[in-house]
Amino acid sequence: MLAPAKLGIAAVSALLVIALFSPLLVFLMEAQGNPEEYMYVKAAARPLNRTHVEVTVAVLYSGTVPLRDFAVTINEREVAVGDVSRGNNTRTVVLGVGDLGSGPLRITALSYRVAGLYYIKAYMG
Amino acid sequence: MRGVRRTLLSIIKKVLGGVLTGLAYYLVYVVLLPQVLSAVFRAPLGVGYAAPFIALFVALGTAESVLRSHPVSIPLRVISKLLGALILYVVLNGGRLEMEVTGGGAVLRTELDVSPLLHAVILLSLLYGSMDAFSYYTARDST
């Protein structure tokens, strides 16, 4: 009675762990297989008036695992892009002139959740 | 005389079985898992020191084996699973890993949170451990 139950729990546990781990493993394998073209992020700003600028963030993603809560830190300001899937993902936000600081636009960090589960934050430079 | 020899052989067999079980736990939790996870996450992972873990795993394995048909084997089995889970938690730094990834010609510092996976592995191993603890009843009924 106990041995089949233990075997059943072990088998179900192994399947659950594989199912939970597979999105991260696929993401890491795809990213390491093609690191140069896997993800490309760019940001551009256009002045709207004296006080506000329109910032467009484009994320070109060639992976198959969806990324949730994608956010780009431009200078010191975090801009939420939302969910990112394969292809071109663009988000436009309006910010105050002072929000991005005085220097040129510079992406300093990217953060997202792989398949909505595993939080990743990458710091540039 | 033959009876004493048989008892002695049975004790030696149980102790050896326990030592091997302890070493197997040590190999899985302290050696194999950190190496596999280091290769997957490309981050240096490990507990740094091995002797206390070998000693504890071997001691627990031996105690489990020798006391298989005694009720004290129930907590011992749970403790060995808890120890494995604790080592996994320490090795993975509570699920928060830091690594350096090369992308676009630059080296990026990256933080990765694998705590959902870690929590699932720990909870499932505790579930299995609590089921395994009741092997005492099987061992008792077979003696």
Interface residues (C-beta under 8 A of the other chain):
Chain A: L2 A3 A5 K6 I9 A10 S13 L16 V17 L20 F21 L24 L25 L28 A31 Q32 P35 E36 Y38 M39 L117 Y118 Y119 I120 K121 A122 Y123 M124 G125
Chain B: V40 F41 R42 V101 T102 G103 G104 A106 L108 R109 T110 E111 L112 D113 V114 P116 L117 A120 V121 L124 S125 L127 Y128 M131 D132 F134 S135 Y137 T138
